[in-house]
Amino acid sequence: MARPIGPKCRLCRREGGKLFLKGARCYSFKCPLQKKGAVPPGQHGLRSGSRLSEFGRQLREKQKAKRMYGVLERQFRNYFTKASKVKRETGEALLQALESRLDNVVYRLGLAPSRSVARQLVSHGQVLVEGRRVDVPSILVRPGQVISLPTKGLKNNLVKESLKDEDRKIPKWLLRKGPVGKVVRLPKREEIENDIDEDLIVEFYSR
């Protein structure tokens, strides 16, 4: 399955904010955005004073969401198309679909330090949904379903470190006890911790 590749810190610099793509490193002094003078990549990164057009703002917001959740363009557009057909607000439905991805749920449960690590765990068959091995990171987890890790997954050093992190906050729409988690319900907009303006994404695809 296709996935975004390349330097992750470069993506954060391009969007001008943390996308939390590298786990604990994003909170350390090694993060480029912690340092003064961090600029967007490329030869025009130092250019200042330029203002984005309305289309530019919409595009950047869409790119930010794609990169944060590790989704490519076609798949992201499919999420939007499905979200536009439900009776809820399109922007909220879009974010709920992205949050319901298995790799994101594993990350939100604190079973992995980042979404990329969570995606790797799923791809390697180290995540169980309702006791059955699943190796598709993009599968949408439904309310009531239980996510757990097999013995092999629990031996992963990154998983061990993540489970030891007592400061990790588990969203209210999820429930975790040890290495076992459950999706209680779909998340409300205020429970989705990101700085994405979904209205700009809706405007982008509604042009």
Protein Blocks (a to p, Z undefined) as FASTA:
>chain_A
ZZdedjfklmmmmnopaehlnojmlmmmklmklpghiacedjklmpghiacdfklmmmmm
mmmmmmmnopafklmmmmmmmmmmmmbdfklmmmmmmmmpmklmmmmnopafbfklmmmm
mmnopaceehiacfbfkbccdehiacdddfklmmpmklmmmmmmmkbccdfkbccehjbd
cdfbdcdfklmgcfbdfklmmmmmmZZ
